[in-house]
């Protein structure tokens, strides 16, 4: 693919300007170059300032789209043809940019939602709007403090309890905090105070005031009034960054303080007046979007007496009344009960498959598994649009309560450990890497063998890319499964975004993703010199294409993870966790540099496969010991 593209840009003055631009260029840089070039053409005086216009193009989905986000790159626009029109935007610019982000998040353009006559969709949007309006009103009721908490939410750990190894670093629970009082640029005073790690920020302010007035001869009553004044008018700010200790959490629960304790540094905080803090608050106005505001009409049912109800308004369990049954294949004189299997449907589409077997999980938080499987489904959709059918298997998973949920059983499938143990002691202890290939060969005879190898190769490529980008951990041989027909898939996503298990302080998994000799022997159809076969080259090519396809949609995944930050998922707590996706997608590099980076990771996964097999040995021994 050439590094540049020849654009044709139609200006509001009627001039058609050809412009050669790098594929990686942002729309903002393209616009600036275009308006400089427009001065060489007739009628430049008819053009207004460049900021008054936006680009419009036709995407590969045959949809006209206004590109308000000028940080987007040309290669991310998915234009049908390299043709852009420059127009004055109609309507509210901020609302259109927000609608675009919502469309990316839900996978459906907002204009399609607005055109939908589905009453459930309209009720849902209306109720979401009400929730947002109520949240804005609550912020306004305690303004400006609530607005400050919204603008700078406290970065705290979930538990106020300080872990024992960190507590042991303190002096019997006491820690030193440096509080700076800045009167002007040339008048700064630092007051080190020794306080308990579990005291609240107001206590730290009080100790700093006492240290400041130690030289002054104040009576106890004067000191008390001064402390109350400072506690009422000042907050603590972390020196060097835009972070504030606004809530009454224990100091050691704040992530910045806990990180300082971990590395043995003295936390540096600064007294900042609430007045100056509130003056820096961004504008907080709630605008009613221009979505349909009409009252939804009831959905027509067979029974005319029943009207539609929104799930938002139902807080109790559902009871089903059966009016009649036809063609029941039993003799009612011989039975006293008939059991009815029911399902939940959205229109004609079932939301649950009654023919599936389900595992009931008690004690596991399945929210992270649900999120990971949904992300994998999105990846599969992107690949299919790019012509890559990598045959992933994102099985059903539903969290229905606190550490309670349901998981779909994938029939005719076995874990890698189960397959290896069928190969005897050599297979179980990883002395032979041929067990998996032989098992597939025995299961698929004749023409079915080639189909099974192809299915294994495609699914292995998809999961290699997906688990690498998402940083999926705990990839032992009981968390990877293979179906009889050769389809490989991963299960149990309790660790992601590089939160991998550790042993004695070291990460147990030392490769970016699982690509052992067992897998390569299947891909190469048993050829011992795996990496020099045409089959392996095809596998590599699929991985490269899949990686670049996801990289082009990086903003979508980052936005999705950002939206889930407040969900309480244990391993998705801050933007530092999301930064791992930026790292694996190499967003700070060119496309070729990113591809080189991924190629190196693939080599590390292959040549470091022996470390994975060692982990599998210990896991197998442990499982047999437990059983």
N, C-alpha and C positions, 0 to 999 in steps of 0.2 A: 504494500500500500504506500503510495507516494506521501512524502511528509507535508506537502502543500496541496491546496485545493483552489481552483479558480471559481470564485464567486461572481455572480451577477446580481447587482444591487440596484433596485429601482427606487429612486429618490422622489420625494413629494413634488419636486419641480418638473418631473417627467423625464429626467435624465437616467439612462441605464448605464451604470458604471461597472466595468469589469475590475475585479480586485483579487489578486493572488495572495493567499494568506495561509499561514501554517495551520495544520489541523488542530494543534494544541492551543491555538490562540483563543483568548477570551472574547466574548462579544463586545466588551468595552473597548479593548484594543482594536478590534475590527472597526468599530464605529468611529474611533478617533482617526484611523488611517483613511476610512472612507470619506469623512468630511474634509480632510486635507486634500484628498484627491479630487473632491467635488469642485474645489476652487478652480481647477483647470478646465472645467466644462462650462457651457453656457448657463445663464440664469442662476448663478450662485447667490444673488441677492434675494432670491425668493425663499431661501432656506433660513429657518430659525436656528437657535442654538441646538447643538447635538443632544443636549439633555432633554429636549422637548419631544424626542422621538424614541420609538422602540422598533425592534426588528420583528417582522412577521414572516413565517414560513409554513410550508406544508410538510408534515412529518410522514414517515413511512407508514403510519396508520391511516393515511389519507385524511388527516385532521389539520385544520388551520390553527396555528398556535402563535400566540404573542409571547415573545421571550423577554419577560420583564427582568429576570435575574441575569444581569450582564456579566456575572462572574462565571457563567457557564462557558464551556469550551465548544468550539465548532464540532469536534468529533463526538460530543455528547448529545447533539441536537437531533440526530437520526433524521436528517432531512431527506425528503423524497428526491429532490433535485437541489443542486447548490445554487438556489435562487432565494434571495431575501428582499423583502419590501420594507421600506422605511416609512412608518406611519406615526401620526399623533395618537397616543393611547386614548381609548374611550373608556369612561367609567373610572372607578377608584383603583389606582395603581397598587396600593398596599393590599386591598382585598383580592385583587387578581393574583398577586404573588403568593398570598396565603392560600388561595384556592388551588394554585399549582402544587404547593407543598402537601396540602390535604390529599389531592389526587394521587400524588406519588406514594403517600402513606397507605391509602386504602386500595390502591391499584385500579381505581376507576376515576376518570376525569369528573370534576364537580359538575360540569355542564350536563353530563349524562344523568347525574343524580337529580339535577334540577328538572330535567326533561322527564324523569320517571314519574309515573302516576301511581306508583306503589304506595298505599297509605302507610305501610309500616316504615318505609324509608323516610317519608315526610314526618311521621311522628317521631322517629329517631332523631332526625336533624333538629326538629323543634325542641325536643327535650334536652338535647345537647346544648342548644342555644340557651335554654333556661338555666341549665347548670352553670354555664359560663357567666351568664348575667348575675346569678346569685353570688358566684365567687367574686366577681368584680364589686358587687355591692357590699360584701363582707369586708373586702379590702378597704373600701371607701369609708366604712363605718368606724374603723380604728385608724384612719389615716392620720399621719403619714407612717406610723410604725408598721402597719400591715403591708403597706406598699414597699417599705424598706426590706421587710422579710421576703417579699415576693421577688424583689430585684436582686437581693443578695441572700439566698437561703443558706442557713447554717450548714456547713460541711461537718457532719458529725458521724460517729460510728453508731451502729444500731444499739449496742449495749453500753451502758454507762460504766460497767465493771472493767477495770484496767487489768489486762492479762498479767498473770503472775511474773513472767520473765521481765516485763516492763516495770512492774511494781518493784522488783528487786533492784532495779537501777536507781531508785529514789532513796532518799534518806528517811526511812521509816514513814513513807507516804508523803514526805515534804519535797517540794520542788522550788527551784529559783526561777522567777520570771522577771525579765527586764521590761519595765514600763517607762516609755519615753513621754515627756511632756514638752511639746513644741510650741513655744510662744511666737517665734518668728524663725526665718531661715538661719539667723545667726544666734539664736537663743534656744538651745536644745539641752534638756537635762534628762539623764537616765537614772532611774531609781530601781535597783535590784531589790526584789521583795521575796521572801521565803514564805510560801503558803502551802496548804494542803492541796494535793492534786485534784481532789473532788470538790473543791470550793467553786462557787459560781463566779462569773465575771465581775459582778458587783463587789464581791469581797476583794478581788484583786485591785479594783479601783480604790476601795477604801484603804487598803494597805499602802498603795502608792501615794495617796493623799497624806497618810500619816508619815510616810518617809519624807515627803516634800516639806511638811510643816514641822519636822523634828527640831530644826534650828530656831523656829519661831516659838515664842512663849505664849502658847494658846491654852486657855482653860479647857477642861474636859468638855464643857458645854459648847464652847466655840469650835473645838475640833469635831464634835458630833455634827454641828450644823454645817460645817465645811464639807465633811464626808457626804452627808445627805445631799448637799447641793451638787457635788461632783457626780454622785451616783444618778441623780435625776437629770443632769444635763449632758453627760458624756457617755460614750461607749468605747469599747476596746477595738482597735483595728490592728490587723496583722501587718507588721512593717514590710514594705516591699511588694505588696499585692493588694488587690481589691477584695479583701475578705474581712468580715466583721463578726464579732462575738455578740450577737444580738439577743440570743435566747438564754434562759437560765439553765443551761446544761452544765454539768461538771466540766471544769477546764480540760481534764484529760480525755473527755469524750470527743472534743473537737479534734479533727484529723490532723490539723497543723500542729497542735500541742503534742499529740501522741507521736507524730513522726519525729518531733524534736527530742522527745524522751527516748525514742528508739535509737537515734544516732548520737545521743549524748550532747545535744546542743541546748543552749538556753533560749527559750522562746522570747522573741522581741516583739512587744506590743506597743501601741501608741494610743494615747488618749485623744479622742476626736469628739468634738461637740456634736450633739444631735442636730443642732440647727444647720451646721455646714454639711452634715451627711444628708439631711432631708432636702437641702438645696440642690443636691446632685441627683436626685431621683429622676428617672426618665418619665416622660409624660405617660399617663395611664388613662387612656380614654377607651371606652367600650363602644364599638360601632356595630350597629345591627346590620348583618350582611343582607344582601339583596336576594335571599332565598325565598321560596314560596312560603307565604304566611297564611294561606287559606286553611280552613278546618278540613281534616282528612275525612273522607267518606268511608262508611263501613264497607268491608269486603263482602261481596255477595256469597252466601252459602246456600246449600241445598235446602236447609231449614230456614225459612225466611224470618223466624222469630229470633234467631241468634245474630247478634251484631259483633263487629270486630272489636277486639280489645288489644291495647298495646301491652307488650310484656313489661313495659316500664311501670304500669299501674297494677301488676299482679304480684303480690307479696306472699301468697299462700300456695299450697300445693294444688296441682291440677287434678280434677276428677273427670273421668270420661264416661259419658252415658251412651250406651249402645241401643239404638232404636229398633234395629232389626238385623237378621242374619239370613242370607240366602245361600243355597247350595252347600250346607254344612254336611260334610261327608261322615256322619256318625248316626247311629241309631239312638235317638234321645231316650228310648225306653231302657237302654242298657247302661246309660251313664247318668250321673247326677250332677256333674259339673263339666263345663266347657271353658278351657282357658283361652284367652284372646291375647295374641301378641300385637302390641301397638307400636307405632313409630311417631316421630316428630318430623313434620314436613314444612318446608318453606315453599308455598305454592305446590308444584308437583315434584319438587326436589327433596329427597329424604335427607334429613340432617343426621340421622344415625342409621346404620345398616343392621337390620335385625339378624342377618345371617352370620355376622362376625362374632367370634369368640373374644371375650374381654377378660383381662386380668384386673382384679381389684387390688390396688396398692394402698397400704395403710402404713404411714410413717415416713413417706417420701414426699418432698415438695416437688410437684410435677410442673410448676409454672415455668421453670427454666427449660425443661424438656419441651413443653408446648411452644415456647418462643423459638427454640432452636429448630424444631420441626417445621414451624411456619416459615422461618427464614430459608430453610432448605427447599421448601415448596416454591418460594419466590425465585430462588436460584434456578430451580428446574424450569420454571416458566421462562426466565430470561434465556436460558440455553436453548429451549425449544424454539423461541423466536429467532435465534441465531442459527437454527438448523442443526443443533446438537441434541441428540436424543441420548442422554446419559443414564437413563433408566434408574433414577433414584427411587427409593421406597420410603417416603415419609409416612409411616404408619400412624394410625389414629391415637391420640393422647389427649386426655381431658382431666384437668384438675377441678374437682367438684367440692373441695373444702380444705380445711387446714390439714395439710399433709395427708390428704385422701384423694384418690383419683382412679381413673380407668385407663388401661393401655390395651390397644388392639393386639390380638395374637396373630402373627404372620404364620400361616400354615406351611407345612412342608419345609421348614427352615431349621438350621442347626447352627450352634455357635462354632467358631473355629476350634475351640478347645474340645468340644464333643467330637468333631470330625478327626482331629489329630489323635485323640485317645482311641478312636476306632482303628488307627494304624498301629496299635501296640505301643510298647515302651519307647521305641525309637521316635515315633510320631509325637507322643506325649511329652517327651523330654527334649524335643527339637533337634534330635540327631539326624532326622531325615526331613527334608523340605518338600518331598514328593507326595506326601500323604494327601494334601488337599487336591492336587491335580489328579491323583489316582482315584480319589473318591468321586470327583466330577465325571471322570471317564467311565467309571462303573455305573453311574446314575444315568448317563446319556450316551447311548450306543448309536453308531452309524451317523446319519446326518444331524441328529440332535446334538452330537458332540461339538460340531463347529458352531452351532447356534448358542450352546451353553458357554463356550469360550468367549464368543463375541459379547454375550450379555454380561459375563463377568468382567471383561475388559472395560466396557462402557461404564458400568456401575462403579467399578473400582476407580476409574478416572474421575468420575463425578464426586465421589466421597473423598478422594485424596485432596481435591481442590477445596471442597466445602469445609472439611475438618481443618485444613491448614488456615484458611481465611478466618474462620471462627475460633481458632485456637482450642479445638475440642480436646480435652484431656481424658485420662483414665482409659486409654485404648488397649486394654488387655484382651486376651483371646476369648473372653466370655462376653465382650461388648461388641464383637463383630460377628455377623451371621451370614450364612450363604444358603440360598434356597436350592432345592433339587435341580432347578433349571439353570443354575449358575449365577443368579442375581445376588450380588453382595450388598449388604446394608449394615449401617451402624445403629446401635441402640444405646440407651442410658446416657443422657447428656447432662449429667450432674456437675460437670466441670467444663467451662468454656472461657473464652477471652484470655487464654493462657494461665488460668488459675489451675495449674496442674498439681497433682499430689506430690508431696515431698517426703523424703526419707533421710533422717539425720540432717535436715536443713537443705538438702539438695533435691532438685527436681528429678523424680524417678524416670520420667520420659525425656530422653535426650535427642529425639529426632523431631522435626517439624510435623510429620504425619507418618502413618503406618504404610510402609511399602517394603515388605520383607521378601526374602527369596521365595517363600511359598507362593506369594501372589505373582511374582515375575515368572515362575515356572508355569503357572496356569496361563498367563498372558502369552507366553512364547510356546505354548503347547508342549511343554516338557523339555524344551531345548535347554541344555545346561548352560550354554553361553547366551544367557537371556538378553542382555543389553545390546547384542549385535544382530538381533533378528528384525525383520520387517514388522512383525507384530508389536514389538516394543516401540519402534519408531512411530507406529500409528497411535499407540497408547500415549506417548509423549505429546504428539501433535494434538490429540484431544484435550489433554491437560492444559496445554498452552492456550488453546482457543477458549476453553472454559474459564481460565484465569483472567484473560484479557476481557472477556465479555462481562464478568462480574466487576472488574475494575472500572469499566466504563459507566457502571451504575453505582459507583461507590457512595455518592451522596444519598441515594435511596436507603442503603443499609445503615449509614451513619444516622440519618434522620429517624429511622425506625428504632434503633437502639436508644437514641436520645429521648424519644417519646416514652420509652419504658423505664427511664431512670427512676421515676418515682414509684415504681410498682413494688419495690421491696425485694426484688430478686437478689439473693445474697451476693452473687458474683457480678452484678450490674449495678454498682452504687455511685459511680462518678464518671466524669468524662475521661479520666485516666484509663478506665476499663475500655471505653470505646476507642481510645487511641491505639489499642492493639490492632483493630481493623485497619486503621490508617497505615499502620506499620506493615502489615501483611500485604496490603494492596499497593504499597510503595507509592503513595500519592505525591510524595515530594520528588519523584523521579520522572524521567520521560518514559514513554511506553516501552522502548527498547531496553532501557535500564531496568525497568520493572520486570520485563520478561527474563533478563539475565539473572536478576535476583531470584525469581521463582525457579529458574533452572538450577541454580545453586542449591536451593532448598530441596529440590527433587533428588539431586545427587547425594545430599546429606542424608535424606530419608532412605535411599537405597543402600549406600555404603555404611550407614549406621544401623542397618536393619538387624545386625547381630545383637545390639543392645536391647531392641524390642523383643527378640526371641529369648533373651536371658530373663527379661521381666515376665514373659509368658511362662517360662519354666517354673519360676517361683510362684506365680499365680496358680498354676496347675497343681503344684505340690500342696499349696495352702488349701485349695478347694477340696482336694482328695482327703487331706487331713481332717477338714471340717466335716466331711461326709462320712 
